[in-house]
Amino acid sequence: MNLHNRRSAFTLVEMLVVIFVIGMLIFLLLPSTRRASEAARRASCSVKLKNLATALHIYHDNFQHFPASATYKDDSKLNDVNVSLATVVPGQGGSGSTGAPYSFLVRIMPYVEGGYLYDPINFKRDEAFDPANYPMAATPVPLLSCPSYRGAIASTAPDYSPPAGTAKPALTNYKALGATTLACLQDSASAMDDRLNGGILHPYATYKFDTLKAPTQTAVLVETKEEKYAAWFDGSTASIPGFHPGQGNVKDDRSPSPPVGQPALNISVSGTQNSFMTSAQFAGQEAMQWGPSSEHPGLVNHATGGSETRSINNDIDPVVYRALVSRRADDNNEDLGEYFK
């Protein structure tokens, strides 16, 4: 046999086999690549939350307390000016204490290299959305954006009316977890009564770290994918409850016959609720669609008062999640660290 007469090229069948094998390898590798990419994004999100939690502690070192989740000029809390959070209008500017206060994120900007946004703010104005402050409010902050988030960059809510030539307020994917229930979030008495379900970053009070019961295992920050009412500048929507309003939405849901309720983790418009919060519940023009939520499959990242970050599954036991969110002393008698992942 003449070996020189053999063809060295692939036949069509061989070529198709090679292409099929390569295609199958790519098909098999894609899910793992996607998982690895999402794991990296989730880790990056956790780092951002940790940086924000650390900034809260730097603020605490400077002022001897954590910030309230919402403040007016001169750091006055809603309690100081006798304002009900349920009547505070998102995005309102001009004059009047019922307008939108500054969020806690505004107050910690100097500690996350956000001085370029903080320094120009005119804190002599009662409300965050005075026209003089809109350019800063409309500036996106990379630290406040989760890498997995795929939604809008600026608020889509009709409440915000920026001056001509200025964009609507930029969004944040991170909010304060201000209380277990909306009733406690909007109640000034809950800020002072540790028997109730208030959280650490409450709109009506400031807290010292060493006076809190087990702050290192209490969740203070949480992700959200809200596209309407999540302006990073706006104190009126800067803190949210951990449980869906209307489900055990009372100040003390232990007695009598307490309804445990449902954690609001990733409850969507197509799920058991039409929205997270109705417009009537927080004085907005439209409903707030999302509370604690994320684009991470099956979980939401949280940060604790000890600057630790944890991923919490959507199906967490409601009793456990209530204890994680609440500042209530009775909730913190046991080590809850095992419930963080």
ZADO-1210 file (C-alpha; in nm, 4 decimals, padded with zeros to 6 digits):
<atoms>
<atom x="00.0000" y="00.0000" z="00.0000" code="MET" pos="1"/>
<atom x="00.1237" y="00.3429" z="-00.0900" code="ASN" pos="2"/>
<atom x="00.1055" y="00.5466" z="00.2270" code="LEU" pos="3"/>
<atom x="00.1525" y="00.8675" z="00.0325" code="HIS" pos="4"/>
<atom x="-00.1870" y="00.8214" z="-00.1298" code="ASN" pos="5"/>
<atom x="-00.3750" y="00.8490" z="00.2060" code="ARG" pos="6"/>
<atom x="-00.5803" y="01.1689" z="00.2547" code="ARG" pos="7"/>
<atom x="-00.4774" y="01.3716" z="00.5591" code="SER" pos="8"/>
<atom x="-00.7864" y="01.5993" z="00.5643" code="ALA" pos="9"/>
<atom x="-01.0973" y="01.5463" z="00.7832" code="PHE" pos="10"/>
<atom x="-01.3996" y="01.3922" z="00.6258" code="THR" pos="11"/>
<atom x="-01.7289" y="01.5766" z="00.6592" code="LEU" pos="12"/>
<atom x="-01.8489" y="01.3251" z="00.9188" code="VAL" pos="13"/>
<atom x="-01.5340" y="01.3679" z="01.1248" code="GLU" pos="14"/>
<atom x="-01.5690" y="01.7449" z="01.1096" code="MET" pos="15"/>
<atom x="-01.9294" y="01.7268" z="01.2289" code="LEU" pos="16"/>
<atom x="-01.8288" y="01.4997" z="01.5164" code="VAL" pos="17"/>
<atom x="-01.5596" y="01.7442" z="01.6271" code="VAL" pos="18"/>
<atom x="-01.7998" y="02.0382" z="01.6094" code="ILE" pos="19"/>
<atom x="-02.0599" y="01.8405" z="01.8070" code="PHE" pos="20"/>
<atom x="-01.8083" y="01.7516" z="02.0794" code="VAL" pos="21"/>
<atom x="-01.6888" y="02.1127" z="02.1095" code="ILE" pos="22"/>
<atom x="-02.0501" y="02.2315" z="02.1266" code="GLY" pos="23"/>
<atom x="-02.1322" y="01.9834" z="02.4002" code="MET" pos="24"/>
<atom x="-01.8303" y="02.0920" z="02.6009" code="LEU" pos="25"/>
<atom x="-01.9344" y="02.4556" z="02.5742" code="ILE" pos="26"/>
<atom x="-02.2925" y="02.3631" z="02.6695" code="PHE" pos="27"/>
<atom x="-02.1705" y="02.1760" z="02.9766" code="LEU" pos="28"/>
<atom x="-01.9305" y="02.4477" z="03.0831" code="LEU" pos="29"/>
<atom x="-02.1701" y="02.7423" z="03.0480" code="LEU" pos="30"/>
<atom x="-02.3747" y="02.6749" z="03.3654" code="PRO" pos="31"/>
<atom x="-02.0635" y="02.6455" z="03.5782" code="SER" pos="32"/>
<atom x="-01.9285" y="02.9643" z="03.4222" code="THR" pos="33"/>
<atom x="-02.2533" y="03.1437" z="03.4974" code="ARG" pos="34"/>
<atom x="-02.2497" y="03.0114" z="03.8545" code="ARG" pos="35"/>
<atom x="-01.8913" y="03.1255" z="03.9010" code="ALA" pos="36"/>
<atom x="-01.9761" y="03.4703" z="03.7636" code="SER" pos="37"/>
<atom x="-02.2766" y="03.5046" z="03.9929" code="GLU" pos="38"/>
<atom x="-02.0701" y="03.3866" z="04.2906" code="ALA" pos="39"/>
<atom x="-01.8179" y="03.6600" z="04.2130" code="ALA" pos="40"/>
<atom x="-02.0930" y="03.9207" z="04.1840" code="ARG" pos="41"/>
<atom x="-02.2473" y="03.8068" z="04.5103" code="ARG" pos="42"/>
<atom x="-01.9095" y="03.8292" z="04.6827" code="ALA" pos="43"/>
<atom x="-01.8603" y="04.1803" z="04.5441" code="SER" pos="44"/>
<atom x="-02.2049" y="04.2764" z="04.6728" code="CYS" pos="45"/>
<atom x="-02.1102" y="04.1470" z="05.0189" code="SER" pos="46"/>
<atom x="-01.7944" y="04.3568" z="05.0149" code="VAL" pos="47"/>
<atom x="-01.9979" y="04.6684" z="04.9342" code="LYS" pos="48"/>
<atom x="-02.2357" y="04.5966" z="05.2207" code="LEU" pos="49"/>
<atom x="-01.9415" y="04.5434" z="05.4540" code="LYS" pos="50"/>
<atom x="-01.7909" y="04.8768" z="05.3485" code="ASN" pos="51"/>
<atom x="-02.1197" y="05.0514" z="05.4255" code="LEU" pos="52"/>
<atom x="-02.1460" y="04.8781" z="05.7637" code="ALA" pos="53"/>
<atom x="-01.7883" y="04.9792" z="05.8421" code="THR" pos="54"/>
<atom x="-01.8724" y="05.3391" z="05.7483" code="ALA" pos="55"/>
<atom x="-02.1561" y="05.3274" z="06.0008" code="LEU" pos="56"/>
<atom x="-01.9026" y="05.2416" z="06.2685" code="HIS" pos="57"/>
<atom x="-01.6717" y="05.5243" z="06.1620" code="ILE" pos="58"/>
<atom x="-01.9691" y="05.7581" z="06.1894" code="TYR" pos="59"/>
<atom x="-02.0339" y="05.6105" z="06.5352" code="HIS" pos="60"/>
<atom x="-01.6738" y="05.6776" z="06.6381" code="ASP" pos="61"/>
<atom x="-01.7066" y="06.0403" z="06.5318" code="ASN" pos="62"/>
<atom x="-02.0500" y="06.1147" z="06.6771" code="PHE" pos="63"/>
<atom x="-02.0768" y="05.8510" z="06.9535" code="GLN" pos="64"/>
<atom x="-02.3876" y="05.6955" z="06.7990" code="HIS" pos="65"/>
<atom x="-02.5146" y="05.5382" z="06.4780" code="PHE" pos="66"/>
<atom x="-02.7091" y="05.7690" z="06.2464" code="PRO" pos="67"/>
<atom x="-03.0856" y="05.7653" z="06.2301" code="ALA" pos="68"/>
<atom x="-03.2044" y="05.6291" z="05.8972" code="SER" pos="69"/>
<atom x="-03.3614" y="05.9686" z="05.8157" code="ALA" pos="70"/>
<atom x="-03.2584" y="06.3182" z="05.9279" code="THR" pos="71"/>
<atom x="-03.3362" y="06.6795" z="05.8500" code="TYR" pos="72"/>
<atom x="-03.0853" y="06.9635" z="05.8629" code="LYS" pos="73"/>
<atom x="-02.8417" y="06.9718" z="06.1575" code="ASP" pos="74"/>
<atom x="-02.8922" y="06.5947" z="06.2014" code="ASP" pos="75"/>
<atom x="-03.2348" y="06.6416" z="06.3634" code="SER" pos="76"/>
<atom x="-03.4326" y="06.3171" z="06.3640" code="LYS" pos="77"/>
<atom x="-03.7951" y="06.2806" z="06.2649" code="LEU" pos="78"/>
<atom x="-03.8697" y="06.2546" z="06.6364" code="ASN" pos="79"/>
<atom x="-03.7026" y="06.5907" z="06.7009" code="ASP" pos="80"/>
<atom x="-03.9404" y="06.7711" z="06.4661" code="VAL" pos="81"/>
<atom x="-04.2465" y="06.5581" z="06.5489" code="ASN" pos="82"/>
<atom x="-04.2958" y="06.4179" z="06.2000" code="VAL" pos="83"/>
<atom x="-04.4789" y="06.0970" z="06.1165" code="SER" pos="84"/>
<atom x="-04.2859" y="05.8839" z="05.8696" code="LEU" pos="85"/>
<atom x="-04.6166" y="05.7780" z="05.7136" code="ALA" pos="86"/>
<atom x="-04.6734" y="06.1382" z="05.6015" code="THR" pos="87"/>
<atom x="-04.3240" y="06.2159" z="05.4738" code="VAL" pos="88"/>
<atom x="-04.3503" y="06.2720" z="05.0984" code="VAL" pos="89"/>
<atom x="-04.0764" y="06.1068" z="04.8876" code="PRO" pos="90"/>
<atom x="-03.8858" y="06.3615" z="04.6815" code="GLY" pos="91"/>
<atom x="-04.0587" y="06.6727" z="04.8136" code="GLN" pos="92"/>
<atom x="-03.8366" y="06.9795" z="04.8262" code="GLY" pos="93"/>
<atom x="-03.8657" y="07.3435" z="04.9189" code="GLY" pos="94"/>
<atom x="-03.9899" y="07.3985" z="05.2732" code="SER" pos="95"/>
<atom x="-04.1834" y="07.2153" z="05.5403" code="GLY" pos="96"/>
<atom x="-04.0766" y="06.9292" z="05.7667" code="SER" pos="97"/>
<atom x="-04.3035" y="06.6786" z="05.5906" code="THR" pos="98"/>
<atom x="-04.0691" y="06.6877" z="05.2925" code="GLY" pos="99"/>
<atom x="-03.8122" y="06.4177" z="05.2297" code="ALA" pos="100"/>
<atom x="-03.5300" y="06.4081" z="05.4869" code="PRO" pos="101"/>
<atom x="-03.1711" y="06.3072" z="05.4106" code="TYR" pos="102"/>
<atom x="-03.0950" y="05.9365" z="05.4205" code="SER" pos="103"/>
<atom x="-02.8331" y="05.7768" z="05.6433" code="PHE" pos="104"/>
<atom x="-02.6374" y="05.7023" z="05.3241" code="LEU" pos="105"/>
<atom x="-02.5911" y="06.0755" z="05.2732" code="VAL" pos="106"/>
<atom x="-02.4522" y="06.1077" z="05.6252" code="ARG" pos="107"/>
<atom x="-02.1893" y="05.8358" z="05.5780" code="ILE" pos="108"/>
<atom x="-02.0659" y="05.9498" z="05.2353" code="MET" pos="109"/>
<atom x="-01.7499" y="06.1100" z="05.3813" code="PRO" pos="110"/>
<atom x="-01.6479" y="05.7680" z="05.5171" code="TYR" pos="111"/>
<atom x="-01.6787" y="05.5821" z="05.1854" code="VAL" pos="112"/>
<atom x="-01.4771" y="05.8311" z="04.9788" code="GLU" pos="113"/>
<atom x="-01.7941" y="06.0150" z="04.8871" code="GLY" pos="114"/>
<atom x="-01.6806" y="06.3569" z="05.0015" code="GLY" pos="115"/>
<atom x="-01.7169" y="06.4899" z="04.6475" code="TYR" pos="116"/>
<atom x="-02.0931" y="06.4355" z="04.6875" code="LEU" pos="117"/>
<atom x="-02.1214" y="06.5275" z="05.0541" code="TYR" pos="118"/>
<atom x="-01.9289" y="06.8546" z="05.0591" code="ASP" pos="119"/>
<atom x="-02.1514" y="07.0442" z="04.8102" code="PRO" pos="120"/>
<atom x="-02.4753" y="06.9496" z="04.9907" code="ILE" pos="121"/>
<atom x="-02.6569" y="07.2474" z="05.1388" code="ASN" pos="122"/>
<atom x="-02.7600" y="07.1101" z="05.4780" code="PHE" pos="123"/>
<atom x="-02.9165" y="07.4453" z="05.5674" code="LYS" pos="124"/>
<atom x="-03.2123" y="07.3324" z="05.3623" code="ARG" pos="125"/>
<atom x="-03.4772" y="07.1456" z="05.5590" code="ASP" pos="126"/>
<atom x="-03.5280" y="06.8829" z="05.2919" code="GLU" pos="127"/>
<atom x="-03.2960" y="06.6681" z="05.0894" code="ALA" pos="128"/>
<atom x="-03.4572" y="06.7519" z="04.7566" code="PHE" pos="129"/>
<atom x="-03.4212" y="07.1244" z="04.7623" code="ASP" pos="130"/>
<atom x="-03.3218" y="07.2216" z="04.4047" code="PRO" pos="131"/>
<atom x="-02.9722" y="07.3090" z="04.5259" code="ALA" pos="132"/>
<atom x="-02.9136" y="06.9456" z="04.6244" code="ASN" pos="133"/>
<atom x="-03.0566" y="06.7705" z="04.3197" code="TYR" pos="134"/>
<atom x="-02.7278" y="06.7440" z="04.1242" code="PRO" pos="135"/>
<atom x="-02.5787" y="06.5369" z="04.4073" code="MET" pos="136"/>
<atom x="-02.8962" y="06.3299" z="04.4480" code="ALA" pos="137"/>
<atom x="-02.8916" y="06.2491" z="04.0771" code="ALA" pos="138"/>
<atom x="-02.5336" y="06.1200" z="04.0836" code="THR" pos="139"/>
<atom x="-02.5037" y="05.7371" z="04.0827" code="PRO" pos="140"/>
<atom x="-02.2722" y="05.5984" z="04.3508" code="VAL" pos="141"/>
<atom x="-02.0907" y="05.2782" z="04.2397" code="PRO" pos="142"/>
<atom x="-02.0655" y="05.1527" z="04.5989" code="LEU" pos="143"/>
<atom x="-02.4453" y="05.1531" z="04.6235" code="LEU" pos="144"/>
<atom x="-02.5023" y="04.9303" z="04.3199" code="SER" pos="145"/>
<atom x="-02.5092" y="04.5504" z="04.3455" code="CYS" pos="146"/>
<atom x="-02.3181" y="04.3901" z="04.0522" code="PRO" pos="147"/>
<atom x="-02.6053" y="04.1451" z="03.9929" code="SER" pos="148"/>
<atom x="-02.8684" y="04.4202" z="03.9681" code="TYR" pos="149"/>
<atom x="-03.0035" y="04.4722" z="03.6155" code="ARG" pos="150"/>
<atom x="-03.2691" y="04.7374" z="03.6747" code="GLY" pos="151"/>
<atom x="-03.2933" y="05.1135" z="03.6334" code="ALA" pos="152"/>
<atom x="-03.0140" y="05.3460" z="03.7446" code="ILE" pos="153"/>
<atom x="-03.2406" y="05.6387" z="03.8347" code="ALA" pos="154"/>
<atom x="-03.5767" y="05.6324" z="04.0112" code="SER" pos="155"/>
<atom x="-03.8801" y="05.5700" z="03.7921" code="THR" pos="156"/>
<atom x="-04.1227" y="05.7122" z="04.0526" code="ALA" pos="157"/>
<atom x="-04.3371" y="06.0098" z="03.9480" code="PRO" pos="158"/>
<atom x="-04.2832" y="06.1778" z="04.2883" code="ASP" pos="159"/>
<atom x="-03.9449" y="06.3190" z="04.1923" code="TYR" pos="160"/>
<atom x="-03.9496" y="06.6423" z="03.9916" code="SER" pos="161"/>
<atom x="-03.5906" y="06.7483" z="03.9276" code="PRO" pos="162"/>
<atom x="-03.5026" y="07.0941" z="03.8006" code="PRO" pos="163"/>
<atom x="-03.4725" y="07.1322" z="03.4240" code="ALA" pos="164"/>
<atom x="-03.1593" y="06.9665" z="03.2931" code="GLY" pos="165"/>
<atom x="-03.1167" y="06.7431" z="03.5999" code="THR" pos="166"/>
<atom x="-03.1810" y="06.3687" z="03.6007" code="ALA" pos="167"/>
<atom x="-03.4073" y="06.1950" z="03.8499" code="LYS" pos="168"/>
<atom x="-03.2430" y="06.0746" z="04.1734" code="PRO" pos="169"/>
<atom x="-03.0003" y="05.7850" z="04.1427" code="ALA" pos="170"/>
<atom x="-03.0967" y="05.4557" z="04.3055" code="LEU" pos="171"/>
<atom x="-02.9336" y="05.2472" z="04.5748" code="THR" pos="172"/>
<atom x="-02.9514" y="04.8695" z="04.6113" code="ASN" pos="173"/>
<atom x="-02.8911" y="04.8944" z="04.9864" code="TYR" pos="174"/>
<atom x="-03.1326" y="05.0113" z="05.2539" code="LYS" pos="175"/>
<atom x="-03.1531" y="05.0141" z="05.6320" code="ALA" pos="176"/>
<atom x="-03.3478" y="04.7267" z="05.7836" code="LEU" pos="177"/>
<atom x="-03.5242" y="04.9607" z="06.0237" code="GLY" pos="178"/>
<atom x="-03.7738" y="04.7305" z="06.1952" code="ALA" pos="179"/>
<atom x="-03.9497" y="04.3975" z="06.1805" code="THR" pos="180"/>
<atom x="-04.2877" y="04.5493" z="06.0914" code="THR" pos="181"/>
<atom x="-04.4044" y="04.8673" z="05.9231" code="LEU" pos="182"/>
<atom x="-04.5969" y="04.9531" z="06.2397" code="ALA" pos="183"/>
<atom x="-04.2713" y="04.9639" z="06.4350" code="CYS" pos="184"/>
<atom x="-04.0823" y="05.1436" z="06.1600" code="LEU" pos="185"/>
<atom x="-04.3332" y="05.4287" z="06.1554" code="GLN" pos="186"/>
<atom x="-04.3811" y="05.4525" z="06.5319" code="ASP" pos="187"/>
<atom x="-04.1563" y="05.6832" z="06.7347" code="SER" pos="188"/>
<atom x="-04.2312" y="05.4910" z="07.0567" code="ALA" pos="189"/>
<atom x="-04.0850" y="05.1765" z="06.8991" code="SER" pos="190"/>
<atom x="-03.7541" y="05.3553" z="06.8690" code="ALA" pos="191"/>
<atom x="-03.7299" y="05.3831" z="07.2469" code="MET" pos="192"/>
<atom x="-03.8967" y="05.0612" z="07.3609" code="ASP" pos="193"/>
<atom x="-03.6778" y="04.7511" z="07.3335" code="ASP" pos="194"/>
<atom x="-03.9805" y="04.5295" z="07.3992" code="ARG" pos="195"/>
<atom x="-04.1077" y="04.6158" z="07.0514" code="LEU" pos="196"/>
<atom x="-03.9816" y="04.5221" z="06.7053" code="ASN" pos="197"/>
<atom x="-03.7697" y="04.8209" z="06.6082" code="GLY" pos="198"/>
<atom x="-03.4310" y="04.7844" z="06.4421" code="GLY" pos="199"/>
<atom x="-03.0941" y="04.9550" z="06.4901" code="ILE" pos="200"/>
<atom x="-03.1169" y="05.2087" z="06.2037" code="LEU" pos="201"/>
<atom x="-03.4557" y="05.3580" z="06.2908" code="HIS" pos="202"/>
<atom x="-03.5854" y="05.6924" z="06.1571" code="PRO" pos="203"/>
<atom x="-03.6760" y="05.8201" z="06.5043" code="TYR" pos="204"/>
<atom x="-03.3684" y="05.7483" z="06.7137" code="ALA" pos="205"/>
<atom x="-02.9933" y="05.7040" z="06.7281" code="THR" pos="206"/>
<atom x="-02.8242" y="05.4283" z="06.9258" code="TYR" pos="207"/>
<atom x="-02.4912" y="05.3705" z="07.0916" code="LYS" pos="208"/>
<atom x="-02.3291" y="05.0406" z="07.0046" code="PHE" pos="209"/>
<atom x="-02.2521" y="04.9419" z="07.3632" code="ASP" pos="210"/>
<atom x="-02.6120" y="04.9953" z="07.4800" code="THR" pos="211"/>
<atom x="-02.7633" y="04.7569" z="07.2240" code="LEU" pos="212"/>
<atom x="-02.8400" y="04.3940" z="07.2973" code="LYS" pos="213"/>
<atom x="-02.6291" y="04.1698" z="07.0723" code="ALA" pos="214"/>
<atom x="-02.5866" y="04.4233" z="06.7891" code="PRO" pos="215"/>
<atom x="-02.3299" y="04.2046" z="06.6165" code="THR" pos="216"/>
<atom x="-02.5987" y="03.9508" z="06.5258" code="GLN" pos="217"/>
<atom x="-02.8740" y="04.1984" z="06.4385" code="THR" pos="218"/>
<atom x="-02.9157" y="04.2767" z="06.0689" code="ALA" pos="219"/>
<atom x="-02.8929" y="04.6504" z="05.9941" code="VAL" pos="220"/>
<atom x="-02.8543" y="04.6685" z="05.6142" code="LEU" pos="221"/>
<atom x="-03.0239" y="04.4732" z="05.3375" code="VAL" pos="222"/>
<atom x="-03.0349" y="04.4591" z="04.9588" code="GLU" pos="223"/>
<atom x="-03.3282" y="04.5743" z="04.7491" code="THR" pos="224"/>
<atom x="-03.4047" y="04.5783" z="04.3774" code="LYS" pos="225"/>
<atom x="-03.6715" y="04.8474" z="04.4075" code="GLU" pos="226"/>
<atom x="-03.6672" y="05.0781" z="04.1019" code="GLU" pos="227"/>
<atom x="-03.9094" y="05.3481" z="04.2186" code="LYS" pos="228"/>
<atom x="-03.8587" y="05.4308" z="04.5830" code="TYR" pos="229"/>
<atom x="-03.4936" y="05.3594" z="04.6491" code="ALA" pos="230"/>
<atom x="-03.3256" y="05.6949" z="04.5852" code="ALA" pos="231"/>
<atom x="-03.0018" y="05.6902" z="04.7825" code="TRP" pos="232"/>
<atom x="-03.0561" y="06.0518" z="04.8902" code="PHE" pos="233"/>
<atom x="-03.4100" y="06.0056" z="05.0216" code="ASP" pos="234"/>
<atom x="-03.4552" y="05.9407" z="05.3926" code="GLY" pos="235"/>
<atom x="-03.8287" y="05.8833" z="05.3577" code="SER" pos="236"/>
<atom x="-03.7649" y="05.5441" z="05.1957" code="THR" pos="237"/>
<atom x="-03.4158" y="05.4723" z="05.3317" code="ALA" pos="238"/>
<atom x="-03.5333" y="05.2131" z="05.5827" code="SER" pos="239"/>
<atom x="-03.7795" y="04.9290" z="05.5336" code="ILE" pos="240"/>
<atom x="-03.9349" y="04.6543" z="05.7490" code="PRO" pos="241"/>
<atom x="-03.8252" y="04.2945" z="05.7163" code="GLY" pos="242"/>
<atom x="-04.1792" y="04.1577" z="05.7062" code="PHE" pos="243"/>
<atom x="-04.4447" y="04.2280" z="05.4485" code="HIS" pos="244"/>
<atom x="-04.6845" y="04.4989" z="05.5750" code="PRO" pos="245"/>
<atom x="-05.0212" y="04.3497" z="05.6614" code="GLY" pos="246"/>
<atom x="-04.8780" y="04.0170" z="05.7800" code="GLN" pos="247"/>
<atom x="-04.8454" y="04.0406" z="06.1540" code="GLY" pos="248"/>
<atom x="-04.7994" y="04.4146" z="06.1069" code="ASN" pos="249"/>
<atom x="-04.8285" y="04.5159" z="06.4714" code="VAL" pos="250"/>
<atom x="-04.5871" y="04.6717" z="06.7176" code="LYS" pos="251"/>
<atom x="-04.5623" y="04.3598" z="06.9310" code="ASP" pos="252"/>
<atom x="-04.6506" y="04.0486" z="06.7353" code="ASP" pos="253"/>
<atom x="-04.5892" y="03.8073" z="07.0267" code="ARG" pos="254"/>
<atom x="-04.9031" y="03.8660" z="07.2300" code="SER" pos="255"/>
<atom x="-05.1843" y="03.7807" z="07.2218" code="PRO" pos="256"/>
<atom x="-05.1842" y="03.4911" z="06.9744" code="SER" pos="257"/>
<atom x="-04.9079" y="03.6466" z="06.7650" code="PRO" pos="258"/>
<atom x="-04.9196" y="03.5975" z="06.3881" code="PRO" pos="259"/>
<atom x="-04.5660" y="03.5213" z="06.2793" code="VAL" pos="260"/>
<atom x="-04.6138" y="03.6800" z="05.9360" code="GLY" pos="261"/>
<atom x="-04.4018" y="03.6350" z="05.6258" code="GLN" pos="262"/>
<atom x="-04.0503" y="03.7652" z="05.5687" code="PRO" pos="263"/>
<atom x="-04.0502" y="03.9962" z="05.2670" code="ALA" pos="264"/>
<atom x="-03.7439" y="03.8395" z="05.1061" code="LEU" pos="265"/>
<atom x="-03.7945" y="03.8530" z="04.7290" code="ASN" pos="266"/>
<atom x="-04.1755" y="03.8662" z="04.7427" code="ILE" pos="267"/>
<atom x="-04.2643" y="03.9900" z="04.3967" code="SER" pos="268"/>
<atom x="-04.5621" y="04.1373" z="04.2142" code="VAL" pos="269"/>
<atom x="-04.6272" y="03.7945" z="04.0646" code="SER" pos="270"/>
<atom x="-04.6072" y="03.6205" z="04.4009" code="GLY" pos="271"/>
<atom x="-04.8382" y="03.6247" z="04.7003" code="THR" pos="272"/>
<atom x="-04.8550" y="04.0059" z="04.7129" code="GLN" pos="273"/>
<atom x="-04.9270" y="04.2706" z="04.4489" code="ASN" pos="274"/>
<atom x="-04.6565" y="04.4931" z="04.5937" code="SER" pos="275"/>
<atom x="-04.4324" y="04.5237" z="04.8958" code="PHE" pos="276"/>
<atom x="-04.5952" y="04.8411" z="05.0289" code="MET" pos="277"/>
<atom x="-04.8980" y="05.0366" z="04.9107" code="THR" pos="278"/>
<atom x="-04.8685" y="05.4085" z="04.8361" code="SER" pos="279"/>
<atom x="-05.1042" y="05.4845" z="05.1254" code="ALA" pos="280"/>
<atom x="-04.8664" y="05.3144" z="05.3679" code="GLN" pos="281"/>
<atom x="-04.5744" y="05.5470" z="05.2979" code="PHE" pos="282"/>
<atom x="-04.7205" y="05.8596" z="05.1300" code="ALA" pos="283"/>
<atom x="-04.5905" y="05.7815" z="04.7827" code="GLY" pos="284"/>
<atom x="-04.7805" y="05.8320" z="04.4596" code="GLN" pos="285"/>
<atom x="-04.7381" y="05.4681" z="04.3578" code="GLU" pos="286"/>
<atom x="-04.6786" y="05.1370" z="04.5349" code="ALA" pos="287"/>
<atom x="-04.3315" y="05.0270" z="04.6407" code="MET" pos="288"/>
<atom x="-04.2773" y="04.7018" z="04.4536" code="GLN" pos="289"/>
<atom x="-03.9830" y="04.5489" z="04.6389" code="TRP" pos="290"/>
<atom x="-03.8622" y="04.5327" z="04.9963" code="GLY" pos="291"/>
<atom x="-03.5661" y="04.3126" z="05.0980" code="PRO" pos="292"/>
<atom x="-03.4755" y="04.1553" z="04.7637" code="SER" pos="293"/>
<atom x="-03.1943" y="04.0842" z="04.5195" code="SER" pos="294"/>
<atom x="-03.0997" y="03.9366" z="04.1833" code="GLU" pos="295"/>
<atom x="-02.8990" y="03.6641" z="04.3593" code="HIS" pos="296"/>
<atom x="-03.0864" y="03.3345" z="04.3089" code="PRO" pos="297"/>
<atom x="-03.2763" y="03.2328" z="04.6223" code="GLY" pos="298"/>
<atom x="-03.1177" y="03.4689" z="04.8730" code="LEU" pos="299"/>
<atom x="-03.0616" y="03.8267" z="04.9866" code="VAL" pos="300"/>
<atom x="-02.7399" y="03.9705" z="05.1311" code="ASN" pos="301"/>
<atom x="-02.7526" y="04.1404" z="05.4720" code="HIS" pos="302"/>
<atom x="-02.5021" y="04.3210" z="05.6944" code="ALA" pos="303"/>
<atom x="-02.5070" y="04.3035" z="06.0735" code="THR" pos="304"/>
<atom x="-02.4281" y="04.5613" z="06.3376" code="GLY" pos="305"/>
<atom x="-02.0908" y="04.3965" z="06.3715" code="GLY" pos="306"/>
<atom x="-02.0052" y="04.4716" z="06.0049" code="SER" pos="307"/>
<atom x="-02.0401" y="04.1079" z="05.9081" code="GLU" pos="308"/>
<atom x="-02.2166" y="04.0216" z="05.5827" code="THR" pos="309"/>
<atom x="-02.4390" y="03.7183" z="05.5433" code="ARG" pos="310"/>
<atom x="-02.6519" y="03.5659" z="05.2697" code="SER" pos="311"/>
<atom x="-02.9988" y="03.4723" z="05.3948" code="ILE" pos="312"/>
<atom x="-03.2204" y="03.2295" z="05.2063" code="ASN" pos="313"/>
<atom x="-03.5679" y="03.3386" z="05.0982" code="ASN" pos="314"/>
<atom x="-03.7242" y="03.0509" z="05.2920" code="ASP" pos="315"/>
<atom x="-03.5702" y="03.1349" z="05.6292" code="ILE" pos="316"/>
<atom x="-03.7860" y="03.0504" z="05.9310" code="ASP" pos="317"/>
<atom x="-04.0014" y="03.3608" z="06.0009" code="PRO" pos="318"/>
<atom x="-03.9363" y="03.3406" z="06.3756" code="VAL" pos="319"/>
<atom x="-03.5616" y="03.3378" z="06.3155" code="VAL" pos="320"/>
<atom x="-03.5755" y="03.6242" z="06.0682" code="TYR" pos="321"/>
<atom x="-03.7834" y="03.8322" z="06.3081" code="ARG" pos="322"/>
<atom x="-03.5151" y="03.7830" z="06.5710" code="ALA" pos="323"/>
<atom x="-03.2401" y="03.8809" z="06.3279" code="LEU" pos="324"/>
<atom x="-03.4089" y="04.2067" z="06.2329" code="VAL" pos="325"/>
<atom x="-03.5413" y="04.3143" z="06.5709" code="SER" pos="326"/>
<atom x="-03.3527" y="04.5177" z="06.8298" code="ARG" pos="327"/>
<atom x="-03.5778" y="04.3546" z="07.0904" code="ARG" pos="328"/>
<atom x="-03.3715" y="04.2190" z="07.3799" code="ALA" pos="329"/>
<atom x="-03.5710" y="03.8943" z="07.4049" code="ASP" pos="330"/>
<atom x="-03.4706" y="03.8078" z="07.0487" code="ASP" pos="331"/>
<atom x="-03.1023" y="03.8140" z="07.1225" code="ASN" pos="332"/>
<atom x="-03.0683" y="03.5756" z="07.4131" code="ASN" pos="333"/>
<atom x="-02.9401" y="03.2965" z="07.1924" code="GLU" pos="334"/>
<atom x="-02.6623" y="03.2752" z="06.9365" code="ASP" pos="335"/>
<atom x="-02.8288" y="03.3176" z="06.5979" code="LEU" pos="336"/>
<atom x="-02.5074" y="03.2986" z="06.3968" code="GLY" pos="337"/>
<atom x="-02.5912" y="02.9490" z="06.2715" code="GLU" pos="338"/>
<atom x="-02.8777" y="03.0891" z="06.0672" code="TYR" pos="339"/>
<atom x="-02.6478" y="03.3102" z="05.8611" code="PHE" pos="340"/>
<atom x="-02.4927" y="03.1477" z="05.5556" code="LYS" pos="341"/>
</atoms>
